[in-house]
Amino acid sequence: MEKDLLKIIEHFGVNNQQRKLQEEVFELNEAIMEYRYDENKIYLEVEKCLKGHIAEEMVDVMILVKQFYYYYQFDEDTMLKIEENKINRTLERIESGYYEK
């Protein structure tokens, strides 16, 4: 998969894929907001459709993020450590009352 994703970003170019990432993140946000807006009035069929839309948009974002991950040759261990630190920091902030509910 890495070679395929590198082929895509190299074909379209980094600048174009940056714009594409912005577009896909916006579409994911819209899908999430649409689901959130109607969450108390959802019928099962509509809920499946909205969750499917979120999943599709999320995968679009993930594909683009992976392109940049491979393009910039990030180290997986470094990325996992950063992720762990950010999660722990957020949990500490929640526990300390830093964030309002």
Contacts in CASP RR format, 6 or more apart in sequence:
PFRMAT RR
TARGET T0000
AUTHOR 0000-0000-0000
METHOD contacts of the structure
MODEL  1
MEKDLLKIIEHFGVNNQQRKLQEEVFELNEAIMEYRYDENKIYLEVEKCL
KGHIAEEMVDVMILVKQFYYYYQFDEDTMLKIEENKINRTLERIESGYYE
K
1 66 0 8 1.000
2 70 0 8 1.000
5 63 0 8 1.000
5 66 0 8 1.000
5 67 0 8 1.000
5 70 0 8 1.000
6 67 0 8 1.000
6 70 0 8 1.000
6 71 0 8 1.000
8 17 0 8 1.000
8 67 0 8 1.000
9 17 0 8 1.000
9 67 0 8 1.000
9 68 0 8 1.000
9 70 0 8 1.000
9 71 0 8 1.000
10 71 0 8 1.000
12 20 0 8 1.000
14 71 0 8 1.000
17 64 0 8 1.000
17 67 0 8 1.000
17 68 0 8 1.000
20 64 0 8 1.000
21 61 0 8 1.000
21 64 0 8 1.000
21 65 0 8 1.000
21 68 0 8 1.000
24 57 0 8 1.000
24 60 0 8 1.000
24 61 0 8 1.000
24 64 0 8 1.000
25 61 0 8 1.000
27 57 0 8 1.000
27 60 0 8 1.000
28 54 0 8 1.000
28 57 0 8 1.000
28 58 0 8 1.000
28 60 0 8 1.000
28 61 0 8 1.000
30 57 0 8 1.000
31 50 0 8 1.000
31 53 0 8 1.000
31 54 0 8 1.000
31 56 0 8 1.000
31 57 0 8 1.000
32 54 0 8 1.000
34 50 0 8 1.000
34 53 0 8 1.000
35 42 0 8 1.000
35 47 0 8 1.000
35 50 0 8 1.000
35 51 0 8 1.000
35 53 0 8 1.000
35 54 0 8 1.000
38 46 0 8 1.000
38 50 0 8 1.000
42 50 0 8 1.000
69 79 0 8 1.000
92 98 0 8 1.000
93 99 0 8 1.000
END
